[in-house]
Amino acid sequence: MKWSTGYLFTLKEAPADAEIPSHILMVRGGFIRKVAPGIFTYGPLLLRALRKFENIVRQELDKRGCVELLMPMVQPRELWEETGRWKGMGDGLQKLKNRNGHDFCLGATHEEVVTDFVRRDVKSYRDLPFNLYQVQTKFRDEIRPRFGLMRGREFIMKDAYSFDADNAGAQKVYKLMFDAYTAIFKRLGADFRVVQADSGNIGGDQSQEFHILADSGEDQLLVSDQSDFAANSEVCPAIDANPPAGVKADPLPREEFATPKLRSIEDLSKATRIPARGLVKTMFFSASDEPKELKPVAVLLRGSDEVNPVKVKNHFGLANPPPLLTDEEVKRLTGAAPGSCGPVGLNIPILMDKGVEGMSNYIVGANKDDFHLRNVNHDRDFKATAVGDFRLAKEGDVSPDGKGTLKVYRGIEVGHIFYLGTKYSEKMGANYLAQDQTQKPIEMGCYGIGISRTVQAVIEQNHDKDGIVWPVSIAPFAVHIALLDPDQPDVRKVADRLYDDLQAQGIDVLMDDRAERPGVKFKDADLLGMPMRVNIGGRGLQAGEVEIIERKTKKIDKVQPGAVFEKIHAWYREQGV
């Protein structure tokens, strides 16, 4: 593509609403333009990168026997009612009505649609197994869209669904897709980790996430420093590296004491000279998937710990992590503002983290503004409904496999694989006739890759102060030719010949033939980040040389004009694209 006849517009300044490097660079480079919060137009350069990544995905899936189809983005309410997810998905599901008043939604995911598709045709075990996939636009009404394509409302996703006669077959496919995903992200050249994960709204009891590592990642990953253990902090078991001695002191008389303006654990710790670890805090949630239904529960944990809403969700079997009660709701429930609340006298379920179980004579809120209770002891002063692991694991905790301690990484989730079992097939009647002549539900798996998110994640991991540093595998163009003197016939002749020769060999080329100063072209080239740049100018040709610059290393080679094609061609072959 030639700049003069293409559609390329760059910006010098960072956009005001962009917070992370990849978002800034994608806007400055003209890769995306915002239409509405969380909704973007993909420019020509980004579309080329997306298509290249899609091709990698298709190649790895096709070689493993997966079959592509395409399902609709608009889906009827009736299918979602069959699984109970019309309400269970919450406000993230964008709902609409047609002209006849029938309810539909924009496809946030496609479990219902694909199960409906399969149940119409599959009748016997002889029809199984198979694995269907699509690349499709999805829409989820994010509460706070941010970070460009990282947390957008409209996005491109690859999702696949496997169908098997039994668990053994489903597990084989799960391993097959794990290997496919590993191959896909290796071909990207990405630094990634695979971690244990929560299944969320999709369901199932087995799932793993693929994360591209980046400091700006929204997910916290906990990885053992001595083994292969890795998990999203949402599901990582919390094992204290320094647990309490296990010998509880004899209970002392409970007493109330004034704590004016002491509303935080930090303030209370300073005032009492007790470390946060020795204090107990009470958090309040609503354990209901119905937004308008209030089912208050209290969670007790040490003052130094953070509650894990996903573990609370899983304890109650909820579809979504429970929301915190508002300050007003806490006040109505306890009679006190947050910071002065505790478990004594509560008539609601109380979940106690196991870290509190070994404590005695601790301080909690008195359910009275500006007052706390000291010498509180569970069993004597209140009864916990359940004791378990309800806190977020953190760096320094013992690795759950017993090997080493946990280290924190930040990651961007780009892929997720699930073993669904029969969650959808049972609810939707997707059965088959087994060899024993009985009707059985189909075993299913689900496998997703965020296509648009992955491409931005690659940028987040591959950039410098000057711009993007594309890996060759998905770079919009492999080579960027900069004509430094486009009005000189000899420069134009050399550049046009190189452009044609490279394209004839299947090497994508962007040629900057604008009537701009060399400095402008160099800055734009660094911003756009194509792997290899060729500078062709009149002064260089007079000296018998052309500059070749590798974007990642910024290494400069000066070669004779006649040798440029062979050098670029050899470099491209070495990339193994």
N, C-alpha and C positions, 0 to 999 in steps of 0.2 A: 504494500500500500504506500502511495505517495502522500506526503503531508498536504500538498497543495490541492489534491483532489479528494482527500478523506475528510473526516469530521473530527478534528482534534483541537481542543481548547484547554489551555492550562491556566492556572491561577498562581500568582506570586505569593499571596497571603493565605494564611491558614483560615479556614472558616470558623466563625465564632461558636457554632454549635458542635464542633468536632472535638472530642476529648482524648482520643488515643491515636498513636501515630498512624496506624493503618487507615483509620477513617479520614484523618487529615490528608494523607497522601492520595487516597482514592478520589477525594473531592478536588484537590489541587491538580491532579493529573487528568481530570475529566473522565475518570472511570465510572463515577456515579453522580447523579444530580437528584436532589430530594424533590419529590412531588408532594408528599405529606409526611407527617411524623411516622417513621418506620417503613415508608414506601418510597422506592427509588426507581428512576430510569437507569438502566444499565447502558453505558456508552459502548461504542464499538470495541475499544480495547479490552474492557472487562468481559464483554461477550465472547471475545476470542479466547480469553483465559478460561472462562466457564466451559466453553465447548471442548477445549483440550482436556480439562479435568473430567468432564463427562465421558469423553472417549476412553480415558484411562479406566474409569469405573466400568464402562460397558465391556471393555476388553477382558478385565479380570473376572467379571461375572459371567460373561458369555463362555469363556473357556471352562467354567465350572458348571455349565449346563443350565444356567438361569435363562429365563425367557422374558423378553420385554413386552409390556403392554402399556396402555395409557388409560387411566381412569379419570372420571370427571372431577373438576374442582368443586362444582356445586352438587350438594348431596341432600337427599330428602330426610326430613325429620324421622320418618318411620323406621329407617334403618338404625338410627342412633337410639331410638326408644327401645329397640329390641335388646340392646346391651346395657341400657340404663345410663348411657353417657350423654344423652341430650341435656340432662341437668348436671351430671357428674363432672363434665368437663369445665363447668363454671363459666365465668364471663369471658374467658379466652376464646370461646367458640363464637364466631361472628354469625349471627342468625339473621335471616331475612325472609320475606314473604313474596310470592309471585303475584301476578295480577288477579289470581283466583283465591288468594288468601291462604294458600298452602305454605307450610313452613319448610324452609331449607336452611342449610348452613354452607359457608365456604369451607372447603376441605382443610382442616387442621392436621388430619391424619387419615389413613384410608383402611383401617382394619375392617370396619363394617362393610364398606363397598366391596373389598376384595373377597370377603367371606361370602357375601351375597352372590358375587360372580361365580365362585367355585361351587357353592351348594346347588346351583342350577344344573350343573353338568356332571359332577362326580357322583357316582353311584356305588362303585365297588372298589375293593382294595387293589384291583387290577389297574385302576385309574391313577393310582398314587405310586411314587411321590412326584412332586414337581416344585419349582421355585419360580415365582413371578416377580418381576420388578418393573419400576417405572421411574422416570425423571419428570417431576411435575412441580408446578407452582403451588405453594401452600399459603394459608393465611391464618394467623393467630393474633388475636387482639391483645397484644402485650400492654400491660398497665403503663409501663414506662419504656417505650422504645428508645434505644441509645446505642452508641458505638457503631453507627452505620448498619452494615449487614449482620453484625454480630447479634444484635437484639432487635431485629426488625419485625414488622408485622407481616409483610409479604416476602417470601423467600423461595428459592429453588431447592428441592430436596430429592434425593434418590431414596426410595423405600422399596424393600423387597419382602416377600412373604412366602414362607415355605409351608408345604402341606405334606404330612406323612401319616402312615398308618399306625405307627406306634412310637413310643418314647425313644427307643433305640435308634430308629431312623431319624427322628427329630434331632437327637444329639449329634449324629454324624453330620447333618446339615449345619448345625450350629458351629461345629468345629471347622467345616468347610468355609463358612462365611467369615469366621474369625481369621482364617488364613487368607481369604480374599481381601479383607480389610487391611490386614498387615501388609500385603503386597501393594495395595493401592497407596497407602501412606508412605511406604518406602520409596515408591516410584516418584512421589512428590519431593523426596529428599528432605522430608520434614522430621524434626526432632519431636517424637510423640511418645506417649505412654498409654498403656491399656490398664484400666482400673476397674475394680468391682464397683457396681453402681446400683442405685435405686431404680425400679422399673417405672415409677410414677404413674401417670394416667394410662399408659399403654397396658400395664399389668404384667403378669407372669412372675415367676419366682427365681429367675436366673437372668442376669444381664451384666454386660460389660460396656464401658465407655472408652472411646478412643479420643485422646486429648492431644492437641498440639500445644506444646509448652510455650508460655509467654507470660511476662510479668503482669500484663493487663488482663489475664484470664480471669473470668468471673468465678471459676470453680477452684476450690482448694483441694489439692491432691495430697495424700499422705502415703509416702513410699518408705519402705524399710531400707535402712542403710546397710543391711547385711543379707538381704534375700530379695526374691522377686515379688514379694507382697506389695500391692499397690491398690488403693481404694479411694473413691471419692469420700471426702469428709462426711458427706451426708449419711453414708452407711458404714463407715469405718468403726469397728468396735473400739471403745475407749478403755484402755487398760493403764492404770496409773503406774508410773515408774517408781513412785514413792508412796505407796498406800499407807493409811493409818496403821498403827501398831496392832490394832485389833483388840486392845484392852480398854474397855470403856470405863470411865470413872463412875462412881456411885452418883445417882441423881441428886442434885442439890435443889433446894426450894426455888420454885419459879418466881421471878419478881419482875415487875414492870419498872422501866426507868425512862426518863425524858431524853429525847434525842432531837431537839429543835433544829430544823433546817438540815438534818442529816438524811438525805433522800437517796444517796448513792452508796454502793458498797465501798467505794474509795473513801468517801467522807466518814462513813461509819468505822472503817478500819483505822483511819487516822485518829478519830476521837477515842476509840476503845483500845488502841494499840494492839489490836488483834489482826494478824494478817488475813487478807481476803479469803485465803484457803480455810481459815478457821471459822468463817461466818457462813450462814445459810441464807440464800435468797429464794424468793417465791415468785414464779412467773405464772401468768394466767393466760389460758388459751380457750378457744371455742372448738370443741371436738365434734364438729358437724360439717358435712359437705354442703349443707343448705345455707346460703349466705344470710338469710333472714332468721335462721334458727340459732339460738344461743344455748350452747351446752358447755358451761364453764368447767374447766378442769385446772388444777394447780400442779405445777411441777417444781419440786424442791431440788436444789443443787448447791454445791459449795459456791461461795462468792467469787472464787477465781475461775469458775467454769462457765461455759456457755451452753444453753439448752440446744438440743438438736431437734428441730421441728419434724424432720423426716422420721426420726425414731418414735416420736409421739404419734405421728400419723400411722405408722406401721402397728403400733401398740393397739390403736383403736380400729384398725382396718379401714382407714379413711382413704378416699381417692386423692386428696390433696393435703399438703401440710397445713395444720390448723393455724388460723390467724391469731395474733395476740389480741387480747381484749383491749379496748380503748381505755384511757384514763377514767372516763365517765362510767364505763361498765364496771371497772374495778372498784370504783368508789361506791356504786350501788350494791355491789356484791359483798364487799368487806366493811364498808363504812369508813374507809381510809383511802387516801391517795396512794398511788404506787410509790414504793419506797418505805412505807410504814405498814406493809401488809405481811401476813404470815399464815401458817397452816392451822394455828390453834383456834378452835371454834368454827372452822369451816365445815359446811355441810355439802361438799362437792367431792368428786373423785380427786385423790391426791396421789400423784406419781412421785416417788422419791428415788432420785439417782442413787446408785449403789455407793457413790462416794460419801454420801451423807449417812449411810447405814452404820458405819463404824464410829460416828461422832456422838458426843454426849455433852450436855450442859452448854449448848450453843445458843447464839442470839438469833432471833427472828423478829419480824415486824409484829406489832401488837394489835394490828387492825384498828388502830387509833392514831390519828394524825400526830406526828412528832413524838411517838412513843414506840419503844421496842421491848421485847421480853428477853431476859437472860436466863440461863439454866433450863432451857427447853430440851425435852427428851421425847423422841418418838416412842410410841406405844403407851407411855404414861400420859403425855399431853395431847396427842393426836394419833390417829391411826392412818397409816399409809394404805391406799388401795392396792398399790403395786410397788415393788422395789425392782429396779433394773437399770439398764444402761440407757440413760436419756440425755447424755451430754455429748458435745462435739469432741471428738478426739483431737489432739493437738500435737505439735512438734515436741519431741522428747518422751511421748508416751511409748510404752512397750509395743512392739509390733505384734499384731494378733497371732502371727504364726510362731511367736516366741523367739524369733531371730532378730536381734538388734532393736533399735529404736526408730521411731518415725521421723521423717524429714518432710517439710512442707514444700510443695511446688504449686505454682499457679498454672492452670490449664484452660484451654478453650475447647469445649466439647464439640467435636466435628463428626463423630460417628457413635452409634449405639446399637448393640445387638441384644435381642431379647429371645428367651424361650417362653412362648406364650402358653404352651400346653393346650388345653381345650377351653380356655376362658371364653373365646368368641364362638367357637364351633358349637359348644353346648347351648349357649344362649340363642344362637341363630339357627340351630337345627342343621348344621353342616355335618351330616353323617355319611358313613359309607357301610356297605355290607362286607363284613369281615369273612375270613376263610371259615370260621366256625358258624357262619350264617346268622350272626347277630349284628345289629346296628350299633356302630360305635362312632363317637365324635372324632373328627380329624385332629391330629396333633399339628400345632402351628408354631412358627417362629416369625419374628419380625426383625428387620435389619435396615437401619436408616443411616444416611450420610447427608449432612447439610452441604449441598454443593456450593451455594453462594457464600455461606459462612466459612467453609474451608478455604476458599480462595482468599478471602480477607484475612483469615488466620495465618495463611502462608505469608502474606505481606507483613502482618504484625511480627512474625518471627524473622523476616528477611528484609531489613531496611537499615539505612544509616542516616546520618545527618543531612545527606543530600537528596535522599529519595528511596524509592523501592529498589530491591535487589531480587529480581525474579529468578527462580530456578528455571532451567531450560525446559523442563517437562511441561509447564503450563504458561510460560511466558507468552504474552500476546504475539510478539515477534522475537525470533531468535537473534536477529541482527538489526542494528540501527545504523544506517548510513547517514552521515552528516555532510552535506555539501557545503563547504566553507566559502566557496566562490561560485554559486550556481549560475552566474552570468558568464563564466568563462567556458568556452566550448570544449576545451580539453578536459576540464574537470567534469563537466556534464557527460562527456563521452565515456570516461573511465567509470563514473558512478552508474550510468545506465547499463553498461555492459556487466558490471558486477551484480547489479540488481537483477538483471535478466538471468544471468548464469546461476545465481543462488536459487532463484525461484524455480528454475528448470530442474534443480536437484531436490525440490521439495522443502527448501529452507525458507521459512517465513521472513520477510524483510520489510522493515519500515524505512522509507527514505525521506529525510527532512530536506526538501528542496525549496524551502521558503527563502524569500529575500530578507533574511534576518542576519544580525551580527553573529559571529561564531560564539561569543559568550552566551548569548540567549539560547542558541542551539545546544551548547554543552550543558547548561543548567536544566533545560527541558529533557535532555537525554538522561541525565542522572536522576531526575525526578521520575520519569517513566520507567527506568530501570531494566531495559532489555539487556540480556546477558553479555552481548558483544557489540561494541560500537566501532565503526570505521570512519575516520575523519579523512576526507578527501578535499584538498585545497590546492590552489595554484602554486603557492610557495613550496609546498611539499612535493608536488609533481616536478617542479623545476629542479629540486634536489634529488629526484628519483626515488621518492618514498611516500608511503601511505601509512597513517597511524592506525593500529588496531589496539583497542582498549578493552580489557576484561572488566565488566562492571563490578564484580564481587571483590576482586583483589586490586583493581585500578592499575594493574600492570599494563605498561605501554610497550608495544612492539612496533618497530619501524621496518617495513618490508617494501620491496620493490612492487610497483603496481601490478606487474604481471604475475606475481606470486600470491596476491591477496586471496584470490578465489581458492587456491589449493589449501592455503593455511586455514581459512575459515571452514572449508569443507572438511578438512581433517579434524579440526576442533569439534565440529558438530557430530561427526561419527563417534568421536571419543565419548560424547555425552550419553550415548546409548538410548537416545530418545526413540 
